[in-house]
Amino acid sequence: VYEDAYIFADNLHRMGLMSGRDFDTYMSIFGLITNLVPRPDLLIYLKASVPTLISQIRRRGRAYEMNIDEQYLRRLNYRYDDWIEHIYRGEVLVIDKDREDFVADAAVMEKICARLDRKREELETAKK
């Protein structure tokens, strides 16, 4: 829900592919929805550079992704970083996909799971 509004819809609006009126309406509806749905206890942010994203897209081999513009990916990355750093107010666990390839290395996944367990314990302790 958050990504769609703050990253994708915002990006489409800035690219001129969504009118100001439509964007404002979308964000009003988003505001109503987010008031009804509790914020997640923890957001997991899979952060990746554009070269890593392109590599993953090519590796997946999905035809509809093959022509994604590199500049589009740069804009999305900027939007994600801005959202995480300045807008989102919840807890975030950042996984650096440039350095932590949990798909290729099971040991990396184990380390991430250990980080998640520690974070969960911190959050549970904070609630008490």
C-alpha positions as CSV (number, residue, x, y, z in Angstrom):
1,V,0.0,0.0,0.0
2,Y,2.7,2.5,1.0
3,E,5.0,1.7,-2.0
4,D,2.2,2.1,-4.5
5,A,1.4,5.6,-3.2
6,Y,4.8,7.0,-2.2
7,I,6.9,5.4,-4.9
8,F,4.9,4.3,-7.9
9,A,2.0,6.8,-8.0
10,D,4.3,9.7,-7.1
11,N,6.7,8.7,-9.8
12,L,4.0,8.4,-12.4
13,H,2.7,11.9,-11.4
14,R,6.2,13.4,-11.6
15,M,6.7,11.8,-15.0
16,G,3.5,13.5,-16.2
17,L,1.6,10.2,-16.6
18,M,-0.9,10.9,-13.8
19,S,-2.7,14.2,-13.6
20,G,-2.5,16.4,-10.5
21,R,-6.2,15.9,-9.9
22,D,-5.9,12.1,-10.2
23,F,-2.8,12.0,-8.0
24,D,-4.5,14.2,-5.3
25,T,-7.6,11.9,-5.4
26,Y,-5.4,8.8,-5.2
27,M,-3.5,10.2,-2.2
28,S,-6.8,11.1,-0.5
29,I,-8.0,7.6,-0.8
30,F,-4.6,6.3,0.3
31,G,-5.0,8.5,3.5
32,L,-8.4,7.0,4.2
33,I,-7.1,3.4,3.7
34,T,-4.0,3.9,5.9
35,N,-6.1,5.3,8.7
36,L,-8.0,2.0,8.7
37,V,-5.1,-0.4,8.4
38,P,-2.4,-0.5,11.1
39,R,1.1,0.2,10.1
40,P,3.3,-2.9,10.0
41,D,5.5,-3.6,13.0
42,L,8.5,-3.9,10.7
43,L,9.1,-2.9,7.1
44,I,11.8,-4.9,5.2
45,Y,13.5,-2.8,2.6
46,L,15.4,-4.7,-0.1
47,K,17.7,-2.0,-1.3
48,A,19.6,-2.5,-4.5
49,S,21.6,-0.4,-6.9
50,V,20.4,0.0,-10.5
51,P,23.1,-2.4,-11.9
52,T,21.9,-5.0,-9.4
53,L,18.3,-4.5,-10.4
54,I,19.2,-4.8,-14.1
55,S,21.1,-8.0,-13.4
56,Q,18.2,-9.5,-11.5
57,I,15.7,-8.5,-14.2
58,R,17.9,-10.2,-16.9
59,R,18.3,-13.3,-14.7
60,R,14.6,-13.6,-14.3
61,G,14.1,-13.4,-18.0
62,R,10.5,-12.0,-17.9
63,A,9.8,-10.6,-21.4
64,Y,7.6,-7.7,-20.1
65,E,10.5,-6.5,-17.8
66,M,13.3,-6.6,-20.4
67,N,12.7,-3.1,-21.7
68,I,12.5,-1.3,-18.4
69,D,14.3,2.0,-18.7
70,E,17.4,2.4,-16.5
71,Q,16.4,6.0,-15.8
72,Y,13.0,4.8,-14.6
73,L,14.8,2.4,-12.1
74,R,17.0,5.3,-10.9
75,R,13.8,7.4,-10.3
76,L,12.2,4.6,-8.3
77,N,15.4,4.1,-6.3
78,Y,15.4,7.8,-5.5
79,R,11.8,7.6,-4.4
80,Y,12.4,4.6,-2.2
81,D,15.4,6.2,-0.5
82,D,13.5,9.5,0.0
83,W,10.4,7.6,1.4
84,I,12.5,5.5,3.8
85,E,14.6,8.4,5.0
86,H,12.0,11.2,5.2
87,I,8.5,10.0,5.1
88,Y,8.0,6.5,6.6
89,R,7.7,6.6,10.4
90,G,7.9,2.9,11.2
91,E,10.7,0.5,12.0
92,V,12.7,-0.5,8.9
93,L,15.2,-3.4,8.4
94,V,17.4,-2.6,5.3
95,I,18.8,-5.6,3.4
96,D,21.5,-4.5,1.0
97,K,20.9,-6.7,-2.1
98,D,24.2,-5.5,-3.6
99,R,26.0,-7.2,-0.8
100,E,23.5,-9.7,0.7
101,D,22.5,-12.2,-2.0
102,F,20.2,-14.4,0.0
103,V,19.1,-16.2,-3.1
104,A,22.6,-17.4,-4.0
105,D,23.8,-18.0,-0.5
106,A,21.8,-19.8,2.2
107,A,24.2,-18.5,4.9
108,V,23.2,-14.9,4.0
109,M,19.5,-15.9,4.5
110,E,20.3,-17.4,7.9
111,K,22.0,-14.1,8.9
112,I,19.0,-12.1,7.8
113,C,16.7,-14.4,9.7
114,A,18.9,-13.8,12.8
115,R,18.6,-10.1,12.3
116,L,14.8,-10.4,12.0
117,D,14.7,-12.4,15.2
118,R,16.7,-9.8,17.1
119,K,14.5,-7.0,15.7
120,R,11.4,-8.9,16.6
121,E,12.7,-9.3,20.1
122,E,13.5,-5.6,20.3
123,L,10.0,-4.7,19.1
124,E,8.3,-7.1,21.6
125,T,10.4,-5.7,24.5
126,A,9.5,-2.1,23.5
127,K,5.8,-3.0,23.5
128,K,6.0,-4.2,27.2
